[in-house]
Structures are given as structure tokens and as C-alpha cells.
Amino acid sequence: MKLFIKKIQIPLSIIVGAYVAYWLITNPFESYTLPIIIMWLPDIIGWNAFFIFLGVLACLITLGLCSSFSEEDKT
């Protein structure tokens, strides 16, 4: 199972990131509640770029999870 996850971690993370960005861009809500720390970001770079940024973030999180699952135990 670890070998399977290790082989699909990069394609899976790209697919997850692309799907998140695509879904957020094509299915907009009426309003978004954002934390105060990042509330200014969509105003500066635009909503589509912000959604692509979230897709890249989802891609990196998926890659990290897959790589942590596929690590060998050193004990």
C-alpha cells in the first residue's frame, strides 16, 4: 500500500489542486467569510488568482499527506 501511495502522490496532488481551483472558480458563492489575516488578499490579486492559490495550497497539503503515509519506519 505504501508503494502504491508513493507512486500516485504527485498525480493525485495535481488532480486535487486542479479540482479545488476549478470547483471554486466555476461554483461561486454569494459571499465568502474570510479571516481578517487574509481578507485583503483577494482584493489585491483578484478572486480567480486567490482560488488558484487555494488550489495550489490543497495540492501541497495532499502531497504532504501522501508523502507522510508512504514514509518507511526507521525503527
PyRosetta script that sets phi, psi and omega in degrees:
from pyrosetta import init, pose_from_sequence

init()
pose = pose_from_sequence("MKLFIKKIQIPLSIIVGAYVAYWLITNPFESYTLPIIIMWLPDIIGWNAFFIFLGVLACLITLGLCSSFSEEDKT")
pose.set_psi(1, -38.6)
pose.set_omega(1, -179.3)
pose.set_phi(2, -66.5)
pose.set_psi(2, -35.8)
pose.set_omega(2, 178.5)
pose.set_phi(3, -67.0)
pose.set_psi(3, -38.6)
pose.set_omega(3, 178.0)
pose.set_phi(4, -63.5)
pose.set_psi(4, -45.0)
pose.set_omega(4, 179.1)
pose.set_phi(5, -65.1)
pose.set_psi(5, -38.0)
pose.set_omega(5, 179.5)
pose.set_phi(6, -64.7)
pose.set_psi(6, -35.3)
pose.set_omega(6, -179.9)
pose.set_phi(7, -74.9)
pose.set_psi(7, -31.7)
pose.set_omega(7, -176.2)
pose.set_phi(8, -101.3)
pose.set_psi(8, 4.9)
pose.set_omega(8, -173.3)
pose.set_phi(9, -64.6)
pose.set_psi(9, -40.0)
pose.set_omega(9, -178.8)
pose.set_phi(10, -73.4)
pose.set_psi(10, -49.2)
pose.set_omega(10, 177.6)
pose.set_phi(11, -62.3)
pose.set_psi(11, -37.5)
pose.set_omega(11, 179.4)
pose.set_phi(12, -64.7)
pose.set_psi(12, -42.1)
pose.set_omega(12, -179.5)
pose.set_phi(13, -67.6)
pose.set_psi(13, -36.3)
pose.set_omega(13, 176.7)
pose.set_phi(14, -66.3)
pose.set_psi(14, -42.1)
pose.set_omega(14, 179.5)
pose.set_phi(15, -64.5)
pose.set_psi(15, -42.8)
pose.set_omega(15, 179.3)
pose.set_phi(16, -63.8)
pose.set_psi(16, -45.5)
pose.set_omega(16, 179.7)
pose.set_phi(17, -63.5)
pose.set_psi(17, -42.3)
pose.set_omega(17, 178.5)
pose.set_phi(18, -66.3)
pose.set_psi(18, -39.4)
pose.set_omega(18, 179.8)
pose.set_phi(19, -66.9)
pose.set_psi(19, -41.1)
pose.set_omega(19, 179.2)
pose.set_phi(20, -63.0)
pose.set_psi(20, -46.2)
pose.set_omega(20, 179.6)
pose.set_phi(21, -63.9)
pose.set_psi(21, -44.3)
pose.set_omega(21, 179.8)
pose.set_phi(22, -62.2)
pose.set_psi(22, -44.6)
pose.set_omega(22, -177.7)
pose.set_phi(23, -65.6)
pose.set_psi(23, -40.8)
pose.set_omega(23, -179.7)
pose.set_phi(24, -69.4)
pose.set_psi(24, -34.5)
pose.set_omega(24, -179.4)
pose.set_phi(25, -74.6)
pose.set_psi(25, -39.8)
pose.set_omega(25, -174.5)
pose.set_phi(26, -87.7)
pose.set_psi(26, -16.6)
pose.set_omega(26, -179.5)
pose.set_phi(27, -123.8)
pose.set_psi(27, 71.0)
pose.set_omega(27, -177.4)
pose.set_phi(28, -74.2)
pose.set_psi(28, 146.3)
pose.set_omega(28, 172.8)
pose.set_phi(29, -88.2)
pose.set_psi(29, 171.1)
pose.set_omega(29, 177.1)
pose.set_phi(30, -68.7)
pose.set_psi(30, -37.8)
pose.set_omega(30, 178.5)
pose.set_phi(31, -152.1)
pose.set_psi(31, 155.9)
pose.set_omega(31, 178.3)
pose.set_phi(32, -121.6)
pose.set_psi(32, 134.7)
pose.set_omega(32, 175.2)
pose.set_phi(33, -96.6)
pose.set_psi(33, 114.7)
pose.set_omega(33, -178.2)
pose.set_phi(34, -114.1)
pose.set_psi(34, 149.2)
pose.set_omega(34, 173.7)
pose.set_phi(35, -64.6)
pose.set_psi(35, 153.9)
pose.set_omega(35, -177.0)
pose.set_phi(36, -61.0)
pose.set_psi(36, -31.3)
pose.set_omega(36, -177.8)
pose.set_phi(37, -62.2)
pose.set_psi(37, -37.5)
pose.set_omega(37, -177.7)
pose.set_phi(38, -111.8)
pose.set_psi(38, 13.1)
pose.set_omega(38, -178.1)
pose.set_phi(39, -63.0)
pose.set_psi(39, -30.2)
pose.set_omega(39, -177.4)
pose.set_phi(40, -79.3)
pose.set_psi(40, -19.5)
pose.set_omega(40, -172.7)
pose.set_phi(41, -63.1)
pose.set_psi(41, -47.2)
pose.set_omega(41, 178.2)
pose.set_phi(42, -64.6)
pose.set_psi(42, -27.6)
pose.set_omega(42, 178.0)
pose.set_phi(43, -68.9)
pose.set_psi(43, -31.2)
pose.set_omega(43, -177.6)
pose.set_phi(44, -85.3)
pose.set_psi(44, -48.8)
pose.set_omega(44, -174.6)
pose.set_phi(45, -98.7)
pose.set_psi(45, -11.2)
pose.set_omega(45, -178.9)
pose.set_phi(46, 96.1)
pose.set_psi(46, 157.8)
pose.set_omega(46, -176.1)
pose.set_phi(47, -70.3)
pose.set_psi(47, -40.3)
pose.set_omega(47, -179.6)
pose.set_phi(48, -63.8)
pose.set_psi(48, -43.1)
pose.set_omega(48, 177.8)
pose.set_phi(49, -66.0)
pose.set_psi(49, -35.3)
pose.set_omega(49, 176.3)
pose.set_phi(50, -64.3)
pose.set_psi(50, -40.8)
pose.set_omega(50, 178.3)
pose.set_phi(51, -68.3)
pose.set_psi(51, -35.3)
pose.set_omega(51, 175.0)
pose.set_phi(52, -66.3)
pose.set_psi(52, -39.6)
pose.set_omega(52, 175.4)
pose.set_phi(53, -59.9)
pose.set_psi(53, -41.7)
pose.set_omega(53, 177.0)
pose.set_phi(54, -65.7)
pose.set_psi(54, -35.2)
pose.set_omega(54, 175.8)
pose.set_phi(55, -65.1)
pose.set_psi(55, -41.3)
pose.set_omega(55, 177.0)
pose.set_phi(56, -65.1)
pose.set_psi(56, -39.7)
pose.set_omega(56, 177.4)
pose.set_phi(57, -63.0)
pose.set_psi(57, -42.0)
pose.set_omega(57, 176.7)
pose.set_phi(58, -64.3)
pose.set_psi(58, -36.8)
pose.set_omega(58, 177.0)
pose.set_phi(59, -61.8)
pose.set_psi(59, -46.0)
pose.set_omega(59, -179.6)
pose.set_phi(60, -67.1)
pose.set_psi(60, -37.8)
pose.set_omega(60, 177.6)
pose.set_phi(61, -65.5)
pose.set_psi(61, -42.5)
pose.set_omega(61, 178.0)
pose.set_phi(62, -63.8)
pose.set_psi(62, -41.8)
pose.set_omega(62, 178.2)
pose.set_phi(63, -63.1)
pose.set_psi(63, -41.1)
pose.set_omega(63, 177.8)
pose.set_phi(64, -65.4)
pose.set_psi(64, -41.4)
pose.set_omega(64, 177.8)
pose.set_phi(65, -65.0)
pose.set_psi(65, -44.6)
pose.set_omega(65, 179.4)
pose.set_phi(66, -64.2)
pose.set_psi(66, -40.4)
pose.set_omega(66, -179.8)
pose.set_phi(67, -70.7)
pose.set_psi(67, -31.2)
pose.set_omega(67, 176.9)
pose.set_phi(68, -72.3)
pose.set_psi(68, -31.9)
pose.set_omega(68, 176.7)
pose.set_phi(69, -72.5)
pose.set_psi(69, -30.8)
pose.set_omega(69, -175.0)
pose.set_phi(70, -92.6)
pose.set_psi(70, 2.6)
pose.set_omega(70, 179.4)
pose.set_phi(71, -70.1)
pose.set_psi(71, 146.0)
pose.set_omega(71, 176.4)
pose.set_phi(72, -84.4)
pose.set_psi(72, 143.4)
pose.set_omega(72, 175.6)
pose.set_phi(73, -76.7)
pose.set_psi(73, 131.4)
pose.set_omega(73, -177.1)
pose.set_phi(74, -88.7)
pose.set_psi(74, -1.5)
pose.set_omega(74, -177.0)
pose.set_phi(75, -86.2)
pose.dump_pdb("model.pdb")
